[in-house]
Amino acid sequence: MLNNYKQECETDYEKKGPLKIKRVPNGIVHPLQLSKVGGVEKNEFGGVTDEKLNFIKLSLIKRVSPPNFTIKFHNWYTGANPDHSFSDIDYIDESVVFLGALPKHYGHFILEGLSRLWFLLESKEVNCKCVYISGANEDRFNDFFKLFGLKERDIIKITKPTKFRTVIVPEQSIRLHDYYHAKYKDTIDKIKKNIKSENIERVYFSKAKIKNNRAIGEAAIEEVFLKNGFNVFHPEDLSMYEMIAVLKGCKVFAATSATNIHNSIFMNDDNTFICLNRSAHFHPIQTMIERMRYLSGNYIDVFYFSSDRNFGDKPCLLGPTKYLFDFFETYKFSFSRLKFYLKFPLDICHFIFSKLKYFIYKKLYHAIKRRGIF
């Protein structure tokens, strides 16, 4: 992990200079629609085109491979659906701001879903409505837009191709694994400004209650943090307002790596986070957050097995590693090695069962489906 960490430290993720803005006269906003091949967030149609159906590349949520290792990303959506007739589509004589495609995944939403709001921080076009596209299921995180200050009537989901007088497409202020801009932090700070902080100094966000949690063995670690002065919260039990209020008021925030620790973006500057690495990766997004917020980061390897791809998207076994015990001892935590060792065999059994389920679902199911058996 040390070489990867050195590489992270040497990578300059900050994007300087002004972000781009593309104004598209008679622009068309296309809903997300699956093509005849591919799955969700792959080979879909959607985004913004000009009136001649030329795709506006700035409207794409771009995802790139991280510098530490390679992940292949397909462009999520590619513009107009060629099977659709555009001879008689709805026209609205207004200028609108395109907020992008809203992911259904919470972690992606707080990054990509909020990345274009910066335009509204400095725009004189305060009466512009905002439009977005998303999949068919419920949009669960739109309360962030309200916390930012947008009125519900001014946030419109596009469900069929619609032409507007002008479509304003701001550049993303943060891009997955690639860069961040100061405007993204300004956006988050605008949201935080509308929230009164809780006065809870040490906070642990746990995912141990989630049934499909990939990080197996977290409960034993959570118990130690609880006994050593940390208030434990399960984010799924909190409203967005409550969650940000807790994070805004805390001085030390602990959580497992990936989405959970990315919530540290809602902390105030110059505080501390403790990232419990569930796999052998450093997330560029967390590096960006650490720098944006001037946070002091502690990374503790608590995993026993790690997949090589996608930041540990397979089941991860957490447990009594040397690094975890070193951390507890360095910061004078009260804990029992024996309790960890007694519980660990059950976690190993759970891990093996989860790996088996993962194999059956991810491998066999998709193989059968590709062959058209059902």
C-alpha positions as CSV (number, residue, x, y, z in Angstrom):
1,M,0.0,0.0,0.0
2,L,2.9,2.4,0.7
3,N,3.9,2.7,-3.0
4,N,0.3,3.4,-4.0
5,Y,0.1,6.0,-1.2
6,K,3.2,7.7,-2.5
7,Q,1.7,7.8,-6.0
8,E,-1.4,9.4,-4.6
9,C,0.6,12.0,-2.8
10,E,2.4,12.9,-6.0
11,T,-0.7,13.2,-8.1
12,D,-2.1,16.7,-8.6
13,Y,-5.8,16.4,-8.8
14,E,-6.8,20.0,-8.5
15,K,-8.2,21.7,-11.7
16,K,-7.4,25.4,-11.8
17,G,-8.8,28.1,-14.0
18,P,-12.4,28.7,-15.0
19,L,-14.8,25.8,-15.6
20,K,-16.4,25.7,-19.1
21,I,-20.0,26.6,-19.8
22,K,-21.7,25.6,-23.1
23,R,-24.8,27.4,-24.2
24,V,-26.8,25.4,-26.7
25,P,-29.5,27.4,-28.6
26,N,-32.5,25.2,-29.4
27,G,-30.8,22.5,-27.4
28,I,-32.5,19.1,-26.9
29,V,-32.4,17.2,-23.6
30,H,-32.7,13.5,-24.1
31,P,-33.9,11.1,-21.3
32,L,-31.8,8.1,-20.3
33,Q,-32.9,5.1,-22.5
34,L,-31.4,1.7,-22.7
35,S,-30.1,0.7,-26.2
36,K,-30.9,-2.7,-27.5
37,V,-27.6,-4.0,-26.1
38,G,-25.9,-3.4,-22.8
39,G,-27.1,-2.8,-19.3
40,V,-27.7,0.1,-17.0
41,E,-25.1,2.9,-17.2
42,K,-23.7,1.3,-20.3
43,N,-24.7,1.9,-23.9
44,E,-27.6,4.2,-23.1
45,F,-28.9,7.1,-24.9
46,G,-29.4,10.5,-23.3
47,G,-27.8,13.9,-22.5
48,V,-27.9,17.1,-24.5
49,T,-27.7,17.6,-28.3
50,D,-28.0,20.6,-30.5
51,E,-31.0,20.9,-32.8
52,K,-29.2,18.8,-35.5
53,L,-28.7,16.0,-32.9
54,N,-25.0,16.5,-32.5
55,F,-24.1,15.3,-29.0
56,I,-22.7,17.9,-26.6
57,K,-19.8,16.1,-25.0
58,L,-19.7,18.4,-22.1
59,S,-23.1,17.0,-21.0
60,L,-21.6,13.6,-20.5
61,I,-20.7,12.4,-17.0
62,K,-17.2,11.4,-17.8
63,R,-15.5,8.6,-15.8
64,V,-11.8,7.8,-16.2
65,S,-9.4,5.2,-14.9
66,P,-7.6,6.1,-11.6
67,P,-3.8,6.6,-11.7
68,N,-3.0,3.6,-9.4
69,F,-4.5,0.9,-11.6
70,T,-6.7,0.4,-14.6
71,I,-10.5,0.3,-14.7
72,K,-12.4,0.3,-18.0
73,F,-15.3,2.7,-18.2
74,H,-17.8,2.9,-21.1
75,N,-19.4,6.2,-21.8
76,W,-22.7,6.1,-19.8
77,Y,-24.9,7.7,-22.5
78,T,-24.3,8.9,-26.1
79,G,-26.9,11.4,-27.2
80,A,-30.1,10.9,-29.3
81,N,-31.8,7.6,-29.7
82,P,-31.8,7.0,-33.5
83,D,-35.1,5.0,-33.2
84,H,-36.9,8.1,-32.0
85,S,-38.7,10.6,-34.3
86,F,-37.7,14.2,-33.7
87,S,-40.0,15.8,-36.2
88,D,-42.5,16.9,-33.6
89,I,-41.0,17.1,-30.1
90,D,-42.0,19.3,-27.2
91,Y,-40.6,22.8,-27.2
92,I,-40.3,25.0,-24.1
93,D,-39.4,28.7,-24.7
94,E,-37.1,28.9,-21.6
95,S,-33.4,28.7,-20.8
96,V,-32.6,25.8,-18.5
97,V,-29.5,24.5,-16.7
98,F,-28.6,20.9,-17.3
99,L,-27.6,19.2,-14.0
100,G,-26.5,16.0,-15.7
101,A,-27.5,12.4,-15.2
102,L,-28.3,11.6,-11.6
103,P,-26.8,8.3,-10.4
104,K,-28.9,6.0,-8.2
105,H,-25.8,5.2,-6.1
106,Y,-25.5,7.6,-3.1
107,G,-21.7,8.0,-3.4
108,H,-21.8,8.8,-7.1
109,F,-24.7,11.2,-6.5
110,I,-22.9,13.4,-3.9
111,L,-20.1,13.7,-6.4
112,E,-21.4,13.6,-10.0
113,G,-25.0,14.5,-9.1
114,L,-23.9,17.8,-7.5
115,S,-21.0,18.6,-9.8
116,R,-22.8,21.2,-12.0
117,L,-24.6,23.2,-9.3
118,W,-21.6,25.6,-9.1
119,F,-23.1,27.5,-12.1
120,L,-25.9,28.7,-9.9
121,L,-23.6,30.1,-7.2
122,E,-22.4,32.9,-9.5
123,S,-25.0,33.1,-12.3
124,K,-27.2,36.1,-12.7
125,E,-29.7,33.9,-14.5
126,V,-31.3,33.1,-11.1
127,N,-34.7,32.4,-12.7
128,C,-33.5,29.5,-14.8
129,K,-35.1,26.1,-14.2
130,C,-32.8,23.1,-13.8
131,V,-33.3,19.9,-15.7
132,Y,-31.8,16.4,-15.2
133,I,-32.1,12.9,-16.5
134,S,-32.1,9.6,-14.6
135,G,-33.2,6.0,-14.7
136,A,-36.7,4.7,-14.2
137,N,-36.4,4.0,-10.4
138,E,-37.0,6.6,-7.6
139,D,-34.7,9.5,-7.4
140,R,-33.8,9.2,-3.7
141,F,-31.3,12.0,-3.2
142,N,-33.0,15.1,-4.7
143,D,-33.3,16.6,-1.2
144,F,-29.7,17.7,-1.7
145,F,-31.0,20.2,-4.4
146,K,-33.5,21.6,-1.9
147,L,-30.7,21.9,0.8
148,F,-28.7,23.8,-1.8
149,G,-31.6,26.2,-2.1
150,L,-33.5,25.1,-5.2
151,K,-37.3,25.1,-5.2
152,E,-38.9,21.8,-6.1
153,R,-40.9,23.4,-8.9
154,D,-37.6,24.5,-10.5
155,I,-36.1,20.9,-10.6
156,I,-37.4,19.0,-13.6
157,K,-36.8,15.4,-14.7
158,I,-36.8,15.0,-18.5
159,T,-38.6,11.8,-19.5
160,K,-39.0,12.5,-23.2
161,P,-36.9,14.5,-25.7
162,T,-37.5,18.1,-25.1
163,K,-36.2,21.2,-26.9
164,F,-35.5,24.4,-25.0
165,R,-34.7,28.0,-26.1
166,T,-31.3,27.5,-24.6
167,V,-29.7,24.6,-22.7
168,I,-26.9,25.7,-20.4
169,V,-24.4,22.9,-19.8
170,P,-21.8,23.6,-17.0
171,E,-18.7,21.5,-16.8
172,Q,-18.4,19.1,-13.9
173,S,-16.6,20.6,-10.9
174,I,-15.4,17.1,-9.9
175,R,-14.8,14.1,-12.1
176,L,-14.4,10.5,-10.9
177,H,-10.7,9.7,-10.3
178,D,-9.6,12.6,-12.4
179,Y,-9.9,16.1,-10.9
180,Y,-11.7,18.5,-8.5
181,H,-12.3,22.2,-8.7
182,A,-12.7,24.7,-5.9
183,K,-16.3,25.2,-7.1
184,Y,-17.2,21.8,-6.0
185,K,-16.2,22.6,-2.4
186,D,-18.1,25.9,-2.7
187,T,-21.2,23.9,-3.8
188,I,-21.0,21.6,-0.7
189,D,-20.4,24.6,1.5
190,K,-23.6,26.2,0.2
191,I,-25.5,23.1,1.2
192,K,-23.8,23.0,4.6
193,K,-24.6,26.7,5.2
194,N,-28.3,25.8,5.4
195,I,-27.8,23.2,8.1
196,K,-27.3,23.6,11.8
197,S,-24.5,21.3,13.0
198,E,-24.8,18.8,15.9
199,N,-22.2,19.1,18.7
200,I,-20.8,15.5,18.5
201,E,-17.1,15.5,18.5
202,R,-16.2,11.9,17.5
203,V,-18.3,10.0,15.0
204,Y,-18.3,6.5,13.4
205,F,-20.4,5.7,10.4
206,S,-21.2,2.0,10.3
207,K,-22.5,-0.2,7.5
208,A,-22.7,-3.3,9.7
209,K,-26.5,-3.3,9.6
210,I,-26.8,-3.4,5.8
211,K,-27.7,-6.9,4.6
212,N,-25.7,-6.6,1.4
213,N,-22.7,-4.9,3.0
214,R,-19.6,-6.2,1.3
215,A,-17.4,-5.4,4.3
216,I,-17.7,-8.5,6.5
217,G,-16.4,-8.2,10.0
218,E,-17.0,-4.5,10.6
219,A,-19.2,-5.1,13.7
220,A,-16.3,-6.1,15.9
221,I,-14.4,-2.9,14.9
222,E,-17.4,-0.7,15.4
223,E,-17.8,-2.1,18.9
224,V,-14.3,-0.9,19.8
225,F,-14.9,2.6,18.5
226,L,-18.1,2.8,20.4
227,K,-16.4,1.8,23.7
228,N,-13.7,4.4,23.1
229,G,-15.9,7.5,22.9
230,F,-17.2,7.4,19.3
231,N,-20.9,7.9,18.6
232,V,-21.9,5.3,16.1
233,F,-24.4,6.1,13.4
234,H,-25.9,4.1,10.6
235,P,-26.3,6.5,7.7
236,E,-29.3,4.7,6.2
237,D,-31.2,5.6,9.4
238,L,-30.6,9.3,9.0
239,S,-32.2,12.0,6.8
240,M,-29.8,13.9,4.6
241,Y,-30.2,16.9,6.9
242,E,-29.4,14.9,10.0
243,M,-26.4,13.2,8.4
244,I,-24.8,16.5,7.3
245,A,-25.5,18.1,10.7
246,V,-23.6,15.3,12.4
247,L,-20.7,15.5,10.0
248,K,-20.5,19.2,10.1
249,G,-20.2,19.2,13.9
250,C,-17.7,16.4,14.3
251,K,-13.9,16.8,14.8
252,V,-13.0,13.1,14.1
253,F,-14.8,11.0,11.6
254,A,-14.2,7.2,11.2
255,A,-15.6,4.9,8.5
256,T,-14.7,2.2,6.0
257,S,-13.2,3.2,2.7
258,A,-15.2,4.2,-0.4
259,T,-18.6,5.9,-0.2
260,N,-18.8,5.8,3.6
261,I,-15.6,7.7,4.2
262,H,-16.4,10.1,1.3
263,N,-19.0,11.6,3.6
264,S,-16.1,13.5,5.1
265,I,-16.7,16.1,2.4
266,F,-19.4,17.4,4.7
267,M,-17.0,18.0,7.6
268,N,-15.5,21.4,8.4
269,D,-12.0,22.2,7.4
270,D,-8.9,21.2,9.4
271,N,-10.4,18.2,11.1
272,T,-9.5,14.4,11.1
273,F,-10.8,11.3,9.4
274,I,-10.0,7.7,10.0
275,C,-10.3,5.6,6.9
276,L,-10.6,1.8,7.5
277,N,-9.3,0.4,4.2
278,R,-11.5,-2.6,3.2
279,S,-9.3,-3.3,0.1
280,A,-5.8,-2.6,-1.2
281,H,-6.7,0.7,-2.9
282,F,-6.4,4.4,-2.3
283,H,-9.5,6.2,-3.7
284,P,-8.5,9.3,-5.6
285,I,-11.8,10.8,-4.5
286,Q,-10.8,10.6,-0.9
287,T,-7.4,12.1,-1.7
288,M,-9.3,15.0,-3.3
289,I,-11.6,15.4,-0.3
290,E,-8.6,15.4,2.1
291,R,-7.0,18.2,0.1
292,M,-10.2,20.2,-0.4
293,R,-11.0,20.2,3.3
294,Y,-7.4,20.3,4.6
295,L,-8.2,17.2,6.6
296,S,-5.7,15.0,8.5
297,G,-6.2,11.5,7.1
298,N,-5.4,8.2,8.9
299,Y,-5.5,5.1,6.6
300,I,-5.7,1.8,8.5
301,D,-5.6,-1.5,6.6
302,V,-8.2,-3.7,8.1
303,F,-8.7,-6.2,5.2
304,Y,-7.5,-9.8,4.8
305,F,-8.4,-10.3,1.1
306,S,-8.7,-7.7,-1.6
307,S,-9.9,-7.9,-5.2
308,D,-7.6,-6.3,-7.7
309,R,-10.3,-4.4,-9.5
310,N,-12.9,-1.7,-8.8
311,F,-11.9,-0.8,-5.3
312,G,-12.9,-4.1,-3.7
313,D,-16.4,-4.5,-5.3
314,K,-16.3,-8.2,-4.2
315,P,-17.0,-9.3,-0.6
316,C,-14.2,-8.0,1.7
317,L,-13.1,-9.7,5.0
318,L,-12.2,-7.2,7.7
319,G,-10.6,-8.3,10.9
320,P,-7.8,-8.2,13.5
321,T,-4.9,-7.0,11.4
322,K,-1.6,-6.0,12.8
323,Y,-2.3,-2.5,11.5
324,L,-5.6,-2.2,13.3
325,F,-4.1,-3.3,16.6
326,D,-1.2,-0.9,16.1
327,F,-3.7,1.9,15.6
328,F,-5.6,1.0,18.7
329,E,-2.4,0.9,20.8
330,T,-1.0,4.1,19.4
331,Y,-4.1,6.0,20.3
332,K,-4.6,4.2,23.6
333,F,-7.9,2.5,22.7
334,S,-9.3,0.0,25.1
335,F,-9.9,-3.3,23.3
336,S,-9.6,-7.1,23.7
337,R,-7.5,-9.1,21.2
338,L,-9.2,-12.3,22.5
339,K,-12.7,-11.1,21.6
340,F,-11.5,-10.3,18.1
341,Y,-9.9,-13.7,17.6
342,L,-12.9,-15.5,19.0
343,K,-15.3,-13.8,16.7
344,F,-13.1,-13.9,13.6
345,P,-13.9,-17.6,12.6
346,L,-17.6,-16.7,12.3
347,D,-16.7,-13.8,10.0
348,I,-14.5,-16.1,7.9
349,C,-17.5,-18.5,7.5
350,H,-19.7,-15.5,6.5
351,F,-17.1,-14.3,4.1
352,I,-16.9,-17.7,2.4
353,F,-20.7,-17.9,2.1
354,S,-20.8,-14.4,0.6
355,K,-18.1,-15.2,-1.9
356,L,-20.1,-18.3,-3.0
357,K,-23.3,-16.1,-3.4
358,Y,-21.2,-13.6,-5.4
359,F,-19.9,-16.3,-7.7
360,I,-23.4,-17.7,-8.3
361,Y,-25.0,-14.4,-9.0
362,K,-22.3,-12.5,-10.8
363,K,-20.9,-15.4,-12.8
364,L,-23.5,-18.1,-13.5
365,Y,-26.5,-15.8,-13.7
366,H,-25.0,-13.4,-16.2
367,A,-23.5,-16.3,-18.2
368,I,-26.9,-17.9,-18.5
369,K,-28.5,-14.6,-19.3
370,R,-26.0,-13.8,-22.1
371,R,-26.9,-17.1,-23.7
372,G,-30.6,-16.2,-23.8
373,I,-31.7,-19.2,-21.8
374,F,-34.1,-16.8,-19.9
